[in-house]
Amino acid sequence: MKIAWSLVTVLYLASSINHKPIISAKMGSVSTAQCRQGNGRYDLHVGGTIKFTNVSNHTLLLPKKIDVVRTFLAASSMEEALRKKYVFVMNQEFGGSVGASVSLEDFIALKTGANALADVEPTVVTVTADSNSNPSEGFGPGTYWVRLEFATIPAALFFHAKELAVAKKTWRASGTLVDSYVMTEPFRLDVAPDPKAPTCESVN
């Protein structure tokens, strides 16, 4: 599968108080890998880095690694993505180690106006060689505008309310722990089949 990306990804997290953005982020780099499942289906792995910018008026605690992607959405055009008209939607918690230990060292204390990079753990979605495939089986080759919804805290905290509450209180002096799902702005993804990709059995 040959993948081409437009690296113009921006996300915003709205403040619950004034509804203004407090975070912006652009996809700084994207890494992709794929393998063949068989019967014209592929696993597409998408990772990379995101550049956060703190546009709020206080210090924020943001993860050095994003390990939970909640939703992968693909539209046929930028306009359709902005209208939330998607041809493929996968709702699932991707990645993350719920049992992993988390410390303040796993976060970036980002001051107002400052930038920082965070790694994105690869997300796996199914694509097919058939452009007329059923969306429930994956999405076919072509050009898409994709949005990702992901968590701003590691899975080890996101799925443990007690530990999250303790972390917020304990780390308060270092900054505000951002606890939410956020959505990227649409970014372009070109997908084309590559019959020379390794089999999934050989890489797992």
N, C-alpha and C positions, 0 to 999 in steps of 0.2 A: 504494500500500500504506500503510495507516494503522498506525503502530507506537506501542504504549504500553509503557513499561518500569517495572518496580519497581526503584528504585535502592537495593537492599539487597544488595550483592554483597560477599562477604568471601572472602578466600583465605588459605591458610596454607601456609608452607613448613616442612617438618619438618627439624629439625637431625639430621644424621647421627650425632651423638653421644648426645643425650638424647631425641630424637624429640619434642621440644616445639616448638610454633610459634615461629618467629623473625620472621615478617612477618605482619601483617594488612593487608587493603586493602578499601576500599569503593568502589564505582563512584560517583564524585563527580558526573559528568555523562555523558550519552549523546547522541551525534549519529547520526542515521540518514538515509540517502538510498536511493533505489531507482530502477530503470529497468526498462522492459519489454523482455524478449528476444523476445517473440512466442509464439504458441501457449499463452497463459496462464501463461507463466513469467516470473519477475522476478529481477533481481540485487538483493540487499539488502546495503547497505553499513552496517556498524556500527562506530562509533568512540566517542571520548569521553575522559574522564580517570579515573584511578584514584588514590585517596588511600591512600598507604602509611603504615603505622605500624610502627615498629621495636619489637618486643616482646622482643628479645633483650637481652643484657647487653653488647653491643659494637657499635661503629659499622659500618654496612653501606653498601656502594656499590650503589645501585639506579639503573636507567636513567631519564633524563628523558623518554624516549620508548620505548614498547613497540612493536616493529616485527615480531615474529614470533608469530603465533597458530598453534599446532600442531593443535588439535582444537576443533571446534564440536559440542556435544552438546545435543540437545533431548529433554525428557521431557514426558509428558502431565500430570504433576502434580509437586508438591514431593516427595511420598512416593516416586514412581517415580524421580525424579532422585537422591534419597538412596540408593535401592536400586540405582542404576546401571542402570535399565531404560529405555533410550532408544528413541524412535521414529525419530530421525534422528541420524546420526553422520557427520561429515565429517572425515577425517584428511588433513591437508595443511598444508604450511608456507605461511602467508599472509604477504605483505608482506616488508619487509626488503630492504636492498641489501647483498648479500654483499661487493661491492667497495668499499663506502664506508669512509672513514677514520674511526677512532674514537679519542677522547682522553678523559682524565679529566674534561674539561669536559662530557662527555656524560652524566655520572653525578651523582647526589646523594649526598653523604656524610651519611647519616641516623643521628643519635645515638640512643641508647636512649630510648624514649618519645616521640621526635619524629615529626612527620607531614610528608608532602610529596606533591605531585601529580605524576603522570606522564601524558603524553598516550598514547593508544592509537591506533595507526595503523588505519584502517578495515579490517575483515574483510569479505569478500564471500562470501555464501552464496546458494544458489538456493532460491526459494520458488515455489509454484505456486498458481493460483486454484482448483485442484481439491482438495477436502478428502480425496478418496480416492486421491490420487496415490501412485505408487510411491516409497518413500523414497529410492531410488537417483536419482530425478529431482528431488528437493527435498522440502520439507515444505509442507503446505497451510495454509490459514487456520485460525486458532484460537488458543487460549492455551497457551503452552508454558513450561516451566521449563528454562532454558538454563545450561550450564556451558561456560566457555572455559578451555582449557589453553594457556598462553603462556610464552615464555621471558623470563627476568629479565635477559638481556644481549642486545645488538643482534646482528642476523644476521652483521654483519661480524666479530664475535668468536665467536659460537656455532658457526659452521661452519669456523673456523680454529683448531685446537687449539694450534698454536705461538704465534700472536698472543695467544690467551687466557692461556696460561701466562706469557708475558712480562708481560701486563697485571696479572695477579694478583700477581706478584712486585714489579713496579715501583710499583704503587699501594698496596702493603700498608700503608704508613705513613698513608694517608688512610682506610683502612677495608677490610673484607672484601668482596671482589667476589662477590656472590651469583650462582652459576652453576647454574641449574636450570630445569626446567619446573614451573609451579605451576598449580593448578586453582582456579577460583572456586567458591564455594558457589552453589547454584541461585538464579537470579533470574528473575522473571516477564517473559515477552515475549508481547504480544498482536499477532497478525498478521491483517490483513484486506486484501483486494485493493483496489487503487486504479487503475481503468482510465485515469485521467488522468495517470499517471506518464509521464515522458518516455521515449522509446525509448533503449535502450542505445547505439545507433549515434549518436544525437544528442548524447550526453554524453561519449562516449569520444574 
